[in-house]
């Protein structure tokens, strides 16, 4: 189907919560999804009711000499997720230890895609630039760069190189914020790769993490959840391609 990477323009843009929410929205539309956490923070799993004491993940498995496939977990019949795994303080600061393991991320993504070619593979990518990241970004069929509409992001969009095979997704747009409205209007004129879908600020996004559920499962009637479903439909139209039994419109 498609390998879709989501990456924040900087930290704190809400990329992890959006990745979980988009996975849930896709399965609500009848799709099957595998969600992979590529962030050492190992936070994605909490949206899928994982225990804080659970340390397993694909990186943890490889570091311990185990099979990364055993780290995969099933949330519903249509949603599987692959945690990053919990690292020790020494492992997090010792890049020389982690680099050979992290370099295997591309092989894992390709294995997931080949095993279930009709599934979506969503990847929650860290925002910071690391040598092992570029091959993983290139392995994605499409990329979504998640931004908050503020001055910080406006500056970064002019000085950071974005993936060529991606779009810009605005998250946490505040209704009634004059500065955000001004920046949003500027981007509409200056950012040709900006998605026509935006996700507004919604208290349900913060609440769903506390409830350990994807946004759409926790509050399907919330504004942000409905907007993520719109995003999922957009992804189906533009990223999924032509499926068997479907004719391409003229």
N, C-alpha and C positions, 0 to 999 in steps of 0.2 A: 504494500500500500504506500506508505511514506515514512521516512525517518525525519522527524521534526525536532530540532533543537531549540530550546528556549534559554536565553541568556540575558541577564540584566546589564544595562549600560554601566551600572555601578552596583554596589551592594545595597540592599534594602529596597529594591524596586518591587518586591512581591513576586518574583519569578517562580519560586518554589510553590507558593500557594496557587498561582495561575497554572502551573504544570499539572498539579493534582486536579484542579478544577476542570481544566480542559480535557484531561483523561476521563473524568466522570461524565462530562458533557458529551463526549464522543460515544461512550458506551450507552448513554441514554438515547442516542440516535441510532443505536443498533450496531455500532462498531465494536471491534475487539481491540484492546490496547495493552501494550507493555510499556511501563513507565520506569525509566532507569535514572537513578540518582548518580550524577557525576561530580557532586560537590562534597568535599571532605567534611563539611559541617554535618552531613548525615541527617538532614532535617525532613526530607521528603516523606520518610516512613511514618512520621507522626500524623500525617493526614489520612493514613490508612490503618489507624488503631493499633500501631505497633507499640510494644512496651519499651519504656525508657531503659530497661535493663538488657534489652536485646542488642547484642553487639555484632551480629553476623551481617555480612554484606559481600559484594563481589570483590572489593579490595581486601577486606578482612580475610576472606577465604583464600585469596591468592597469596597473601602474606603468610598465612598459616599452612600453606601447602595443600589446600583443599580445592575441590571443584567449585568454581564460581556458580555453576548452575544450581547447586544445592542451596544457595542463598536467596533464590527467587521465592516470592510469596504470592499467594492468590488472595485477592480481596473479594472479587465477585467472579462469576463465571465468565465475565468479559474483561476483567481488569486484573492484570498481574503487575507486580512491581518488584524492582531489584534495588535494594538498599545499597548505599555506598559501604557501610560498615564503620564501626567505631574504631578510631585510631588513638593510640597513646600520644602523650605530649611529645615524647621523643620521636615517634614516627612522623608527626606533623611538622616538626622542624627539620627533620633529616630528609631532605629532598632526594639525596643519593639512594636512599632505601626505597622510596616510593616511585621514583621515575620509571624503572623497568616494569613495575606493576601497572602504573597508569598508562603506559604505552600500549597495553593490551586492550584498552577500552575500545579501540576501533574494531579489533577482532571480535570482541564480545557483541558489539552492536551489529556487525555483519552476520554473526551467527544467529542472533535473535531475528534478524530480518529474513534470513534464508530459511530458518525453521518454520516461521509463520509469515509467509510472503503477503498474505492478505490482511495482516494486522498493522495497526499503527505502532510505531516505536517513538515514544516521547522521551527526550533527554533533558534533564534539569542540569544546566551547565553553570559552573562558577563564573563570576564576572571578571576575575583577575586573569591576567595574561600569563600563561605558563607554556613552556615548550611542547608539552604533550597535548595541549588543547587544540592546536591548529589542525592536526590530522583528524581529530574527532569532529571538529566543526565541518571540515571538508567531507567527512563521511555522511553528514546529514544531507538529505535531499533539499531541505528548506530550513531556514532559520527565522526565529522571531526575536528581535531585540526589544526587551521590555524597558520602557522609560517612564519616569514620572514627569509631568509637565511643570518643570521648575527651571530656574535660572541655571542651576548646576548641570542639568541634562542639556539645556540649550547650548552651553559652552562645550560640553563633551561631544555633542553631535558635530561640532565644527573641528574638533581636534582628534577624535578617535576614528579609526578605520573600522567600518562595519562590514560584516560578511556580504559578499556580492550576491549571494543567493538567498537574501532574506528581506524581511519587512520590519517596520517599526510599529510596535504595539504600545499604545498609551494606557497606563494603568494608574489607578488612584486619582482620577480627575475629580476635583471637588466642585460641586455645584455652588455657585455664589462667590468663588474665588476670582477676583479681578485679574490678578497676575497670571494665574493659570489659564484663564480665558484668553488673555492677550497672547500668551506663548502658544496656546493651541491654535489660535487664528494665524499666527506667524508660520507655524509648522504646516498648516494646511496649504500655504502658498509656497513654502520653501523646501518641503520634504516630500518628494514624489513617491517614496517607498512607504509612506505612512499608511497603515491599514485604515479602512473606512469604519472600523469597529473600535470603540473605546470602552474601557472598563472604569466605571465611576467608583469613588470612595464609598464603601459600604461596611457598616459595623459587622455584618455577617462574616466578612472575610477574616476578621480577627477572632470572632467567636468560633468559627469552624475549626481552627487549629486547637482551641481549648477543648472542643468537643471531639477532636481527633477524627474528623471526617472531611472529605472533599466538600467544597462549597455547595455544589448542587445537591449533594445528599443531605447536608445539614439544613439548608434553606433554599429549596428550589424556587421559591416564590420571591426571593430577594432580587433587587435590581442587578447586582453584579452577577448573580447566577444566570439570570436571563440573558445578560450581555455575553457571558461566556458561551452559552448555547448558540448565540448568534455568531460568535467567533468560531465555534466548532463547525457550524454550517458553512461559514466562509472557507474554512480549511478543507472541508469536503469538496467544495466546488473548485477550489484553486490548487489544492495540493494532492488530492487522492488520484487524479487522473481518471481515465475511462476504465470502468470495471467490466467484467464479463457480463453480457446480457444488456449492456447499456450502449446506445448508439450516440455518437457524437453529433451534437446539433450543428446545423449549418449556419 
